Amino acid sequence: MQISMIPASQKQTVNMGDTPDPSHFLDTVPAGSQVSYKTPVDTSTPGDQATTVVVTYPDGSTDEIPVTITIVDPRSDADKHAPQGRVQTVTMGAAPTQLVLWIIYQPEPSSLQDPS
């Protein structure tokens, strides 16, 4: 039976703009080992980002572990969007199309309902 020395990876979720700790992806790391990213991690956009964590052991050997970072935007929908009103010309006696204007600025995903 062969025993793998490659550390098992864990999931990690970080806020946009935060720097994720590469050691948080690993269950265990042998004493004296160093953990780093193969390439810099860009957390400026929400979503999943694949990257590689490199474990450098005390003897100089390395293992590369593919990992995925989930990047989330912690702002509320109200903070992410700034709806603006616009001028609408309405024929006398006709109702303005407020539902159409409301839909234009509704964040995704959402259900479309008349706000009145």
MOBEL-V959452 format. One record per run of one state. SS is the DSSP state (H for helix, E for strand, C for the rest). FROM is the first residue (numbers start at 1). TO is the last residue. Records with the same first field share a line. If there is no record, write none. Layout:
BEGIN
SS = FROM-TO + FROM-TO
END
This chain:
BEGIN
C = 1-8 + 10-11 + 16-21 + 27-33 + 38-46 + 57-61 + 73-76 + 81-97 + 105-116
E = 9-9 + 12-15 + 26-26 + 34-37 + 47-56 + 62-72
H = 22-25 + 77-80 + 98-104
END
